[in-house]
Amino acid sequence: MITLPYSLVIEATDDPDFFGFYSVDLDGFTGIGHSIEDCLYKARWGMADHAQTLREQGLPVPTPNPNPTIVIQNDSKLQLA
């Protein structure tokens, strides 16, 4: 089971060795990974770190999503030949 506090979008990039990811629930949270699994691992720990940084800066931290989703898609900017 994959447990994340916020929804996550993972996108393929034009470089087959990298995927980008971001959260639609957690403003400013982004990252890259070498695989979908790598993105999930980095997102799990990165979301906690990002939320802690927001707290330390006195910024609002969104309430965890009770039903977060994970979407894996092609980058909308990719041009398919």
Secondary structure, 3 states (H helix, E strand, C coil): CCCCCCCEEEEECCCCCCEEEECCCCCCCEEEECCHHHHHHHHHHHHHHHHHHHHHCCCCCCCCCCCCCEEEEECCCCCCC
